[in-house]
Each structure stands twice: as structure tokens, then as C-alpha cells.
Amino acid sequence: MGQLPFAEEDSPNKRRKELGPRAKSDIPVNPSSDSPRRWYSRRSLVTLALLGGILALAGLGCDANAHQSILSSTPWTLDGVGGPVAREQLLLFNVLLWTMVIVFVLVEGALLYAAIRFRRKPGDPLPPQTHGHTPLEIAWTIVPTILILGLGVWSVIVLFKLEPGEAIALARAEGREPLRVEAVGHQWWWEFRYEDPIPGSADDALVTTANEMRVPVNTPVIMELKSDDVIHSFWIPKLAGKQDVVPTKTNSMWFLAEETGMYYGQCAEFCGTAHAQMKFRVHVLEEADYNAWVDGFAEPVELSAEASRGQLVFLGDGQCVTCHTVGASDTVNPATGEGVQHGRMQTYIAYTKWLDKRAHERLEDVRTGNEPPTAFAAPNLTDFGCRTTLGAGLLDRNRESLRQWIRDPDGIKPGNRMSELAAIYQTRLDHRADLTETQLGDLVEYLSAQGPDICLR
């Protein structure tokens, strides 16, 4: 280490001890010595003011009446949610949050009090050194341990209540079975499949819809979550918390809506370009209205002259039928459990692999008729007239917005697969639909006519 350049007897510390403590009046005072202290004080006040302003703005942004808000009038009333699952989750969250807030305030308050009350002042001698306070140390070890154990055990109990088995037990206690719905995440929309839309009914008709799910009130609903491409996250804030949707894996969750109405949902996992626009809605209906929707699904509809011409556009020049289904459910292969949409997705994957081939090989395939078909997973439009939105919750559905969506989907929802893959968007430089205004109008009438009578009347 080496030696210091002065002997121990010449050290400043020894000389200071010999001279004794200096009187306060002997310490020279610089008239400007308070300036840095005042500057730091002003900076602290500005920082506190900015933090207060940020917190105030954050508070103004909280609205209990917002579409996806679970804020309640008070932390203990839990009136911001619409079912038992969300209520259990919100109660646990509130208790954990306020426990942490109380602990934080107590600990930081004691720390600040001690730092200010017992701070060392100029001229103060060194305080007596102590080892600790045994009873106090035992107390602040036992109390947090009890808190953590209590909250941990309660959290585990709540987790068990969130399992689908709770929904089955709840339904069977009332002499019925829960409703099971399969939700499949696609970039960037949701597919909903009901293999047994009315549990316990002899009718086993399959119902397939998109972006707007319908369920009966006061009925446990078990969601089986799948993805056909990337990781998504299924979230209906007022009914249940988030659940990841993972390719090659089926995750499950359940919820029960206690009141009729519409609940907003959202993909909560970044999944690509249009992630923020991958919304959906849950319509909670009276049981009679829900049964009428199921019974009327895929029933033939009467078409006007315009709608009949629009059907020809759908099947012909528009080539919509390549990816969309109208008038029927998307069937499921009993052997594999996969539906039409999955088959379309596999077709698209095969097509993208074909695009990786060399140009002369693709040209030869085209010449010999071996070019693979192009298709992509797209929403079933059988009950399109029942839906209130377009583009996965992006636009309110009406004839004008539907016309705009068909004409230029990429201008409304950048990154959507329809404008990227559908043939009618590839022939124009502006990538708009290669349809006349008359054809657009006819197609709008045809799609608007789709849906059970309960939706169209």
C-alpha cells in the first residue's frame, strides 16, 4: 500500500485532537456559502412540484366509466367489475396494493423522520454506538413474515378459484353444464367457435363467428384459447384477467357475466403491426335472445336485388369466398380438432414456402398448373349483420364504414392481411379494391343482409 507522506505524529487528525473542538464562532463564514444550499432547496421544490403534477395528470386520466376500466367507487365496493372472476382478482389486487402502500408509508415515514429528527448538526459529538434493538428487530421480522404468508395463501386460494373446474362445479350445482367457447387468435382478429352452443341441447350445430362473442347472462363460460400464428393475450377487463394465447398450446380460463350488456376486450400481448387494433367485444344476452341467435345462425336469408348482385361479387369478381365463409359455420375435422380457418392458414404457409423457391421454378409451376392455392384465415361472415363493429372493433359497422373498409382496408388498419393478400388489392397502384362503386354498393348490401332475424329486425 505504501506510506503516507507524513508521520503519524504529524497527521492532521492528531493535531485536531490536540487542539480540541473549534468554537462555532471560530469557523470562518463565507457570505455566499448558503447559496448552494438555497439552490438545492429550490431544485427539490421544483422536482416535488413536477412529480405532483405528473400524479395529478395520472389521476385525471383514471375514469371509472371508461370502456375497459375496473375502477370502483371505493376500493372495497368492487362495483367496477361484472362477474365473480374479475371480482376475486380485483379484491386480491386491492388488498395487495393497499397493504404495500401502508407498509411503504410507514417504513419511508419512519426513515424520513429519523433522518430529519436525528440528523447530525455542526459541532455535534459522535453519538453513542449501539448494537441494535432486539425486540424491535424481532417485531419487524415476524410481522412481514405473517403478512407475506397470509397474502401468499390467499393468492393460491384465488388461483384455484380461477381454474375452469370452478366453472364446472358452479354450473353443475345448478343442474346444468357450462358453455364452452374456443377462441383462436389470428393476426389481427379473434375467431370464436361454439361446438356445443346450447349445453345439454340435442342440437349439436357448430357456430363460428369473429370479433364479437355472444354469451348468455349468469352462465359460466369456459374459454379454450389457441393461436394460429404468434403469442396473443386474451383479456376482458371487467369479466376476467389476462390469459396468454400460445401457438401449439391450449390455455383455459372462465368467466361469468352477471348483467346483460356489452363488455370490451383486447389483445394484451404485442403481436405485430396491428396489435393495438386487435379488439373484440362480448355481448351478454338474456338466455332467450342468446338461444334465438344460435337457432337462427346460418339460416337462409332473403336477399334484395342489390344483395343478390352483391352475392355474385362475393363469389366472383371480389373473390371474397377464397378466405371468408357466409351462410355456414366453419367446420371442424373430428380427427384433428382443427377447423376451416386452420386449413386456410396451412394453405397460406405452403404458399409462402412456394414463394421462397427460385423465380424460374415458380414460373415453371405456373406454366404447368402447379402453383399452390392462396388462402388465409379470415373472419366468418355468417352473422355479419349482428355485429356492431368492423376491423376487429376498429369502426362502428354501418353501410358507409363498410364501403370504406372494403375499398381501402390498409388506409384504416395498416398491416391487415386482407389488403396484403386478396387479389383485388394487387392490381391497382394505390392498393385499393379493384371494384366499381356499383359493385361496392351491392357487396355492402349482401354482407349487411347476413344474420339471424333477431339481429336484423
C-alpha positions as a printed Julia matrix, in Angstrom:
457×3 Matrix{Float64}:
   0.0     0.0     0.0
   2.89    2.4     0.68
   3.15    5.03    3.42
   1.57    8.44    3.64
   3.96   11.39    3.15
   3.72   12.44    6.8
   4.42   10.69   10.05
   1.61    9.66   12.36
   2.55   12.33   14.88
   2.18   14.96   12.16
  -1.2    13.77   10.95
  -3.96   16.38   10.71
  -6.32   14.21   12.79
  -3.87   14.1    15.7
  -3.25   17.85   15.6
  -7.06   18.44   15.54
  -7.49   16.24   18.62
  -4.73   18.14   20.45
  -6.26   21.5    19.62
  -9.71   20.39   20.72
 -13.02   21.21   19.01
 -13.23   24.6    17.41
 -15.77   27.04   18.68
 -18.6    27.78   16.34
 -17.59   31.45   16.33
 -14.07   30.49   15.19
 -15.31   28.87   11.97
 -14.98   31.35    9.11
 -18.25   32.04    7.38
 -18.39   32.71    3.69
 -21.27   35.12    2.94
 -22.07   33.15   -0.2
 -21.85   29.71    1.46
 -25.64   29.47    1.75
 -26.17   29.89   -1.98
 -25.66   26.2    -2.93
 -27.98   25.16   -0.12
 -30.67   27.54   -1.33
 -30.15   26.31   -4.9
 -30.55   22.68   -3.86
 -33.66   23.58   -1.88
 -35.22   25.29   -4.88
 -34.39   22.34   -7.13
 -36.01   19.95   -4.66
 -39.17   22.06   -4.61
 -39.28   22.11   -8.43
 -38.81   18.32   -8.53
 -41.6    17.78   -6.0
 -43.88   20.12   -7.95
 -43.22   18.22  -11.18
 -43.89   14.87   -9.51
 -47.11   16.24   -8.04
 -48.18   17.48  -11.45
 -47.49   14.08  -13.03
 -49.51   12.3   -10.33
 -52.36   14.8   -10.78
 -52.41   14.19  -14.55
 -52.36   10.42  -13.97
 -55.3    10.8   -11.59
 -57.25   12.83  -14.14
 -56.7    10.02  -16.66
 -58.45    7.49  -14.43
 -62.12    7.15  -15.31
 -64.34    4.54  -13.67
 -66.73    4.78  -16.65
 -64.1     4.07  -19.33
 -64.72    1.07  -21.6
 -62.12   -1.2   -20.01
 -61.85    0.38  -16.56
 -62.24   -1.74  -13.43
 -62.07    1.26  -11.1
 -64.74    1.15   -8.42
 -66.38    3.95   -6.47
 -64.35    2.81   -3.44
 -61.58    0.19   -3.07
 -63.89   -2.12   -1.09
 -67.15   -1.95   -3.1
 -65.72   -3.65   -6.23
 -68.58   -2.29   -8.36
 -66.3    -1.72  -11.37
 -66.43   -5.36  -12.49
 -69.17   -7.53  -13.94
 -68.56  -11.04  -12.64
 -67.14  -13.22   -9.85
 -63.79  -13.92  -11.54
 -62.91  -10.26  -12.03
 -64.24   -9.51   -8.53
 -61.93  -12.07   -6.9
 -58.97  -10.74   -8.88
 -59.77   -7.11   -8.11
 -60.24   -7.78   -4.39
 -56.89   -9.55   -4.18
 -55.24   -6.75   -6.17
 -56.72   -4.04   -3.95
 -55.67   -5.77   -0.73
 -52.13   -6.34   -2.03
 -51.87   -2.78   -3.32
 -53.1    -1.06   -0.16
 -51.05   -3.34    2.08
 -47.94   -2.35    0.13
 -48.95    1.33    0.25
 -49.38    1.21    4.04
 -46.06   -0.61    4.53
 -44.3     1.85    2.22
 -45.72    4.89    4.02
 -44.81    3.51    7.46
 -41.27    2.5     6.52
 -40.45    5.59    4.48
 -42.15    7.83    7.04
 -40.02    6.37    9.86
 -36.91    6.7     7.69
 -37.59   10.34    6.85
 -38.47   11.16   10.47
 -35.26    9.59   11.74
 -33.16   11.25    9.03
 -34.57   14.7     9.83
 -35.1    14.45   13.59
 -31.73   12.89   14.39
 -29.55   14.39   11.69
 -26.09   15.42   12.79
 -25.61   19.15   13.22
 -22.3    21.05   13.04
 -20.42   20.68   16.32
 -22.37   17.62   17.48
 -20.21   14.88   19.02
 -20.27   11.37   17.6
 -23.41    9.64   19.01
 -23.02    6.52   21.15
 -22.72    3.35   19.08
 -25.17    0.55   19.88
 -25.55   -2.96   18.51
 -29.32   -2.84   17.9
 -32.74   -3.22   19.45
 -33.59   -6.92   19.75
 -37.36   -6.66   20.44
 -37.79   -4.22   17.53
 -35.81   -6.43   15.16
 -37.87   -9.47   16.16
 -41.07   -7.49   15.56
 -40.13   -6.3    12.09
 -39.14   -9.85   11.16
 -42.3   -11.56   12.41
 -44.86   -9.01   11.14
 -43.71   -9.08    7.46
 -43.48  -12.87    7.59
 -47.1   -13.12    8.76
 -48.2   -10.64    6.09
 -46.41  -12.48    3.29
 -47.67  -15.89    4.39
 -51.26  -14.65    4.74
 -51.3   -12.92    1.36
 -49.5   -15.85   -0.28
 -52.01  -18.43    0.97
 -54.91  -16.22   -0.11
 -53.33  -15.77   -3.57
 -53.09  -19.54   -4.01
 -56.74  -19.97   -3.0
 -57.78  -17.35   -5.58
 -55.69  -19.1    -8.26
 -57.58  -22.33   -7.65
 -60.87  -20.43   -7.98
 -59.77  -19.22  -11.42
 -59.4   -22.76  -12.75
 -62.13  -23.98  -15.17
 -63.07  -26.68  -12.67
 -64.69  -23.95  -10.57
 -66.97  -23.08  -13.52
 -67.95  -26.73  -13.97
 -68.77  -27.08  -10.27
 -70.73  -23.82  -10.29
 -72.81  -24.87  -13.31
 -73.47  -28.42  -12.09
 -74.58  -27.11   -8.73
 -77.46  -25.54  -10.69
 -78.11  -28.72  -12.69
 -76.55  -27.64  -16.0
 -73.28  -27.59  -17.9
 -71.03  -24.57  -18.58
 -70.84  -23.04  -22.06
 -67.56  -23.79  -23.8
 -66.15  -21.39  -26.4
 -62.92  -21.79  -28.32
 -61.14  -18.51  -29.03
 -58.42  -18.54  -31.68
 -56.09  -15.58  -32.03
 -55.11  -14.55  -35.56
 -53.11  -11.57  -36.74
 -55.1    -9.36  -36.03
 -58.59  -10.6   -35.17
 -60.34  -13.16  -32.98
 -62.24  -16.26  -34.06
 -64.89  -17.76  -31.73
 -66.12  -21.34  -32.17
 -69.04  -22.89  -30.26
 -69.08  -26.67  -30.7
 -71.99  -27.03  -28.26
 -73.6   -23.57  -28.26
 -76.55  -24.66  -26.08
 -75.14  -27.11  -23.49
 -77.39  -30.08  -22.92
 -79.36  -29.5   -26.12
 -79.81  -32.28  -28.66
 -78.84  -29.85  -31.41
 -75.07  -30.04  -31.9
 -74.84  -27.37  -34.6
 -71.48  -25.62  -34.76
 -71.44  -21.82  -34.54
 -68.45  -19.83  -35.78
 -68.15  -16.07  -35.53
 -65.47  -13.41  -35.23
 -64.53  -10.43  -33.06
 -67.88  -10.3   -31.24
 -68.71  -13.13  -28.88
 -72.23  -13.73  -27.56
 -72.93  -15.49  -24.27
 -75.99  -15.88  -22.03
 -76.17  -13.97  -18.76
 -75.42  -15.77  -15.45
 -73.87  -18.72  -17.26
 -70.31  -19.95  -16.56
 -68.29  -19.72  -19.78
 -65.09  -21.75  -20.22
 -62.71  -20.29  -22.8
 -60.25  -22.57  -24.58
 -57.58  -20.31  -26.03
 -55.46  -21.13  -29.09
 -53.28  -19.22  -31.52
 -52.76  -19.86  -35.21
 -49.63  -17.72  -35.59
 -47.92  -15.84  -32.72
 -48.43  -15.27  -28.99
 -51.52  -13.21  -28.12
 -53.23  -12.45  -24.8
 -56.99  -12.69  -24.19
 -58.33  -10.01  -21.86
 -61.85   -8.86  -20.87
 -61.02   -6.47  -18.01
 -64.5    -6.27  -16.46
 -65.07  -10.03  -16.61
 -61.67  -11.74  -16.21
 -57.94  -11.1   -16.2
 -55.4   -11.74  -18.92
 -54.52  -15.19  -20.22
 -51.76  -15.88  -22.74
 -52.72  -17.43  -26.08
 -49.79  -19.53  -27.27
 -49.26  -21.43  -30.57
 -49.31  -25.25  -30.25
 -50.79  -25.0   -26.73
 -54.34  -24.69  -25.39
 -54.83  -22.49  -22.32
 -58.09  -22.23  -20.42
 -59.91  -19.66  -18.33
 -63.5   -18.93  -17.35
 -65.82  -16.06  -16.56
 -69.45  -15.37  -15.72
 -71.3   -12.15  -16.58
 -73.89  -11.14  -14.01
 -75.56   -8.43  -16.09
 -76.57   -8.11  -19.73
 -74.72   -5.6   -21.86
 -71.53   -5.21  -23.86
 -68.04   -5.75  -22.48
 -64.84   -4.7   -24.21
 -61.87   -6.98  -24.79
 -58.37   -6.51  -26.14
 -55.28   -8.47  -27.11
 -52.84   -7.61  -24.32
 -49.65   -9.1   -25.81
 -47.72   -7.34  -28.58
 -48.31   -9.49  -31.65
 -47.22   -7.37  -34.61
 -48.1    -4.29  -36.62
 -51.81   -4.02  -35.78
 -51.65   -5.33  -32.21
 -53.29   -2.21  -30.74
 -56.2    -2.66  -33.14
 -56.92   -6.3   -32.22
 -60.01   -5.65  -30.14
 -63.18   -7.64  -29.54
 -66.49   -7.39  -27.73
 -68.54   -9.7   -25.55
 -72.32   -9.31  -25.84
 -74.09  -10.72  -22.78
 -77.69  -11.57  -23.69
 -80.77  -12.86  -21.96
 -80.93  -16.62  -22.37
 -83.9   -16.44  -24.76
 -82.12  -13.92  -27.0
 -78.95  -16.0   -26.99
 -80.87  -19.15  -27.95
 -82.59  -17.23  -30.76
 -79.18  -16.13  -32.08
 -77.95  -19.73  -32.04
 -81.12  -21.11  -33.65
 -81.04  -18.51  -36.41
 -77.35  -18.9   -37.17
 -76.69  -19.96  -40.79
 -80.4   -19.91  -41.64
 -81.04  -18.81  -45.26
 -81.73  -15.08  -45.61
 -83.88  -13.29  -48.16
 -81.81  -11.15  -50.48
 -82.88   -7.99  -52.27
 -81.94   -7.43  -55.91
 -78.88   -5.41  -54.85
 -77.84   -8.03  -52.3
 -78.22  -10.79  -54.92
 -75.86   -8.91  -57.23
 -73.53   -8.45  -54.25
 -73.51  -12.22  -53.74
 -72.17  -12.6   -57.28
 -69.42  -10.09  -56.48
 -68.61  -12.02  -53.27
 -68.32  -15.29  -55.19
 -66.86  -13.86  -58.39
 -65.02  -10.6   -59.09
 -64.39   -9.85  -55.42
 -63.0   -13.37  -54.75
 -64.05  -12.91  -51.1
 -65.1   -16.55  -50.86
 -61.44  -17.59  -51.1
 -60.95  -16.7   -47.43
 -64.39  -15.84  -46.0
 -67.4   -18.04  -45.27
 -71.03  -16.88  -45.47
 -74.13  -18.91  -44.67
 -72.43  -21.72  -42.77
 -70.18  -22.48  -39.84
 -66.54  -23.23  -40.39
 -66.5   -26.97  -39.85
 -64.02  -28.85  -37.68
 -62.22  -32.07  -38.57
 -63.18  -34.56  -35.81
 -59.88  -36.41  -36.23
 -57.63  -33.38  -35.75
 -59.92  -30.94  -33.97
 -58.85  -28.23  -36.42
 -61.27  -26.13  -38.44
 -61.51  -24.48  -41.84
 -59.54  -21.46  -40.68
 -56.65  -23.67  -39.64
 -56.73  -25.3   -43.08
 -56.6   -21.88  -44.72
 -53.65  -20.96  -42.53
 -51.81  -24.11  -43.58
 -52.54  -23.23  -47.21
 -51.02  -19.8   -46.67
 -47.92  -21.31  -45.05
 -47.49  -23.64  -48.02
 -47.89  -20.65  -50.35
 -45.2   -18.63  -48.53
 -42.84  -21.61  -48.78
 -43.55  -21.74  -52.51
 -42.6   -18.05  -52.75
 -39.16  -18.95  -51.37
 -38.47  -21.05  -54.45
 -36.34  -19.63  -57.25
 -38.06  -17.45  -59.82
 -37.63  -19.91  -62.72
 -39.05  -22.74  -60.56
 -42.14  -20.68  -59.66
 -42.59  -19.74  -63.35
 -42.46  -23.4   -64.32
 -45.05  -24.24  -61.64
 -47.36  -21.55  -63.03
 -46.94  -22.84  -66.58
 -47.67  -26.42  -65.54
 -50.58  -25.52  -63.27
 -48.76  -26.49  -60.07
 -48.97  -23.1   -58.43
 -50.35  -23.63  -54.89
 -53.68  -22.01  -53.97
 -53.68  -18.79  -51.98
 -55.91  -18.51  -48.95
 -55.69  -17.09  -45.47
 -57.58  -17.38  -42.22
 -60.33  -14.73  -42.31
 -63.47  -13.96  -40.27
 -66.65  -15.97  -40.81
 -69.31  -13.51  -42.03
 -72.44  -15.62  -41.49
 -73.79  -13.39  -38.71
 -72.16  -10.2   -40.02
 -75.45   -8.29  -39.7
 -75.36   -8.93  -35.92
 -72.02   -7.26  -35.43
 -71.61   -3.71  -34.26
 -68.03   -3.16  -35.42
 -65.61   -3.67  -38.32
 -61.92   -4.46  -38.45
 -61.8    -6.19  -35.03
 -63.54   -3.43  -33.09
 -61.96   -0.58  -35.03
 -65.01    1.01  -36.71
 -68.72    1.14  -35.95
 -70.49   -1.01  -38.51
 -72.72    0.84  -40.94
 -73.02    0.87  -44.7
 -70.69    3.81  -45.22
 -67.93    2.49  -42.95
 -68.26   -0.95  -44.55
 -67.85    0.59  -48.01
 -64.73    2.44  -46.83
 -63.33   -0.74  -45.27
 -63.78   -2.82  -48.42
 -62.42   -0.03  -50.64
 -59.23    0.65  -48.67
 -58.65   -1.54  -45.59
 -54.97   -0.64  -45.36
 -55.86    3.04  -45.04
 -57.95    2.19  -41.95
 -55.97   -0.65  -40.39
 -52.36   -0.68  -41.64
 -50.82   -4.13  -41.83
 -54.07   -6.08  -42.23
 -53.84   -9.31  -44.19
 -56.8    -8.6   -46.49
 -55.16   -5.75  -48.39
 -51.85   -7.63  -48.36
 -53.11  -10.91  -49.83
 -56.51  -10.51  -51.53
 -56.2   -10.42  -55.32
 -58.48   -7.4   -55.81
 -55.99   -5.18  -53.94
 -52.99   -6.19  -56.03
 -53.99   -4.78  -59.44
 -54.02   -1.06  -58.59
 -51.03    1.09  -57.71
 -52.84    2.59  -54.7
 -53.73   -0.94  -53.45
 -57.43   -0.15  -53.27
 -60.15   -2.63  -54.2
 -60.46   -3.12  -57.96
 -64.26   -2.88  -57.87
 -66.66   -0.33  -59.3
 -68.78    1.84  -56.99
 -71.83   -0.19  -58.05
 -70.11   -3.44  -57.16
 -69.05   -1.99  -53.81
 -72.61   -0.94  -53.04
 -74.01   -4.34  -53.99
 -71.4    -6.14  -51.88
 -72.21   -3.91  -48.9
 -75.91   -4.8   -49.22
 -75.14   -8.51  -49.42
 -72.96   -8.53  -46.3
 -75.39   -6.33  -44.34
 -78.16   -8.85  -45.01
 -76.31  -11.67  -43.24
 -77.52  -12.63  -39.8
 -80.41  -14.14  -37.84
 -83.71  -12.26  -37.7
 -83.02  -11.28  -34.08
 -80.13   -9.14  -35.34
 -81.74   -7.7   -38.47
 -85.15   -6.72  -37.17
